[in-house]
Amino acid sequence: MAATVEELYRNYGILADEKEDLSKHKDAYQVILDGVKGGPKEKRLAAQFIPKFFCSFPALADAAINAQLDLCEDEDVSIRRQAIKELPRFASGENLPRVADILTQLLQTDDSAEFNQVNTALISIFKIDAKGTLGGLFSQILQGEDIVRERAIKFLSTKLKMMPDDTMTKEVEDYIFIETKKVLEDVTGEEFVLLMRILSGLKNMQTVSGRQQLVELVVEQAFLEQALNPTDADSVDRLLQCTRQALPLFSKNVHSTRFVTYFCEFVLPNLSLLTSPVAELDIQLEVCITTEMSPYCGDMDKLEVNLNMLFEKLLEFMPLPPEEENGENAANEEPKLQFSYVECLLFSFHQLGKKLPDFLIDKISAEKLKDFKIRLQYFARGLQVYIRQLRPLCPDVRLTFFFPR
């Protein structure tokens, strides 16, 4: 039976006036719980009164949380907001993970004020018990509705970095890493980016060993143990997304060898076949991401083979001079100089070539080396022409280019 406003105030007074043993007034608290069955006024009062005396009636804990949850799902948005605002007061001991789970589910609301209230409540209980709150969040990420999963991941990606150091302890960060690995077993591209952002921001991931662990996670996501199908747009997109996430992790101590090797073996040979889910994206230029990885490449098993692949691909993008300059080229039109491709491939070739400095002398024929020099010199002359054309257009910009002789 629903309690009236008068009954709610009267029983509230009984509990508020009790100075010694509140537990003997169990019936009074039950009346307050029954307030959730009343009208809007009764519900608003119940939303405030239930949490105030919650800790004094452990035997009614489940009933109290369920009553407050009913209010969180009320049709009246003002009642929902009030009930959500008070939810952190239930977050003590073994009840906290359940409250965190409830709040995470409530992230699906489309009301902006209510959504902000849920975020505030989650942050509040996070500071009480970070690990318990994370338990509720990850439970919904792994098992909840798609919209809840999406918003829970976004909550973690935006709010964790704002948490104080005394909240984000080593134990908490270790727990985040373990649970995130579970989520990574089945993720979308957008989720992967957000989850890597979460992990990359953890203090215990700032060490060399931490960065190496993150690279290992990306390697698993990139499927580097499998050959690439260049005509499968999703596979190509997955590889590029993973590589972008790995790039900031590479250093002189955390090597990019597996990625560079994979690009040399499976991507560069199929460059013209690559497809992208984004029509306007220059997928071949995107592949030049290899350039950014090459300085951090360690010892490579098939260095000579991979260098040769880079060299051959470089020649494809470096045309011979027109016929009037060199009789070997029968083309009637002046070749197009593709500066971006050549710059990227040449830089990568230079970086890997330092590991095998005699490659151009001992590993390729004199005829091919001569051909390479002709192409390179022609390209260098074209570059100088472009510099002269650009300088009047950019008088305040110093145009500096490096191009090997």
HELIX and SHEET records of a PDB file:
HELIX    1   1 VAL A    5  ASP A   17  1                                  13    
HELIX    2   2 LEU A   22  HIS A   25  5                                   4    
HELIX    3   3 LYS A   26  LEU A   33  1                                   8    
HELIX    4   4 ASP A   34  LYS A   37  5                                   4    
HELIX    5   5 PRO A   40  LYS A   52  1                                  13    
HELIX    6   6 PHE A   54  SER A   56  5                                   3    
HELIX    7   7 PRO A   58  LEU A   60  5                                   3    
HELIX    8   8 ALA A   61  CYS A   72  1                                  12    
HELIX    9   9 VAL A   77  GLU A   86  1                                  10    
HELIX   10  10 LEU A   87  PHE A   90  5                                   4    
HELIX   11  11 GLY A   93  ASN A   95  5                                   3    
HELIX   12  12 LEU A   96  GLN A  105  1                                  10    
HELIX   13  13 LEU A  106  GLN A  108  5                                   3    
HELIX   14  14 SER A  112  ILE A  128  1                                  17    
HELIX   15  15 ALA A  130  GLN A  143  1                                  14    
HELIX   16  16 ASP A  146  LYS A  159  1                                  14    
HELIX   17  17 LEU A  160  MET A  162  5                                   3    
HELIX   18  18 LYS A  170  VAL A  183  1                                  14    
HELIX   19  19 GLY A  189  SER A  200  1                                  12    
HELIX   20  20 LYS A  203  MET A  205  5                                   3    
HELIX   21  21 VAL A  208  ALA A  222  1                                  15    
HELIX   22  22 ALA A  233  ALA A  246  1                                  14    
HELIX   23  23 LEU A  247  LEU A  249  5                                   3    
HELIX   24  24 THR A  257  TYR A  262  1                                   6    
HELIX   25  25 PHE A  263  VAL A  267  3                                   5    
HELIX   26  26 LEU A  268  LEU A  273  5                                   6    
HELIX   27  27 ILE A  283  GLU A  286  1                                   4    
HELIX   28  28 VAL A  287  ILE A  289  5                                   3    
HELIX   29  29 THR A  290  MET A  293  1                                   4    
HELIX   30  30 SER A  294  TYR A  296  5                                   3    
HELIX   31  31 LEU A  303  PHE A  317  1                                  15    
HELIX   32  32 PHE A  339  GLY A  353  1                                  15    
HELIX   33  33 PHE A  359  LYS A  363  3                                   5    
HELIX   34  34 ALA A  366  LEU A  390  1                                  25    
HELIX   35  35 ARG A  391  LEU A  393  5                                   3    
END                                                                             
